Amino acid sequence: MLGCARWANATPEDRVIGTVSYYWEHRESLWLEVGIVIYTPSYWNGGYGTEALALWPGVPEYDRMS
């Protein structure tokens, strides 16, 4: 899918536990869908998704559009 990316989220032990991804729902109106998935239930509610989204570099082509 054009404009789609995934970023792995790792624990301090360097284990991948989830991803942050995005896709353009409607590029002309800058409608972007972002999702966070944490695979292992024992990591849910641990702040990993919040941390991953804060570290996420964003959408590369967005800077060229605004």
Rosetta blueprint (number, residue, H / E / L):
1 M L
2 L L
3 G L
4 C L
5 A E
6 R E
7 W E
8 A E
9 N E
10 A E
11 T L
12 P L
13 E L
14 D L
15 R L
16 V E
17 I E
18 G E
19 T E
20 V E
21 S E
22 Y E
23 Y E
24 W E
25 E E
26 H E
27 R H
28 E H
29 S H
30 L L
31 W E
32 L E
33 E E
34 V E
35 G E
36 I E
37 V E
38 I E
39 Y L
40 T L
41 P H
42 S H
43 Y H
44 W L
45 N L
46 G L
47 G L
48 Y H
49 G H
50 T H
51 E H
52 A H
53 L H
54 A H
55 L H
56 W L
57 P L
58 G L
59 V L
60 P L
61 E L
62 Y H
63 D H
64 R H
65 M H
66 S L
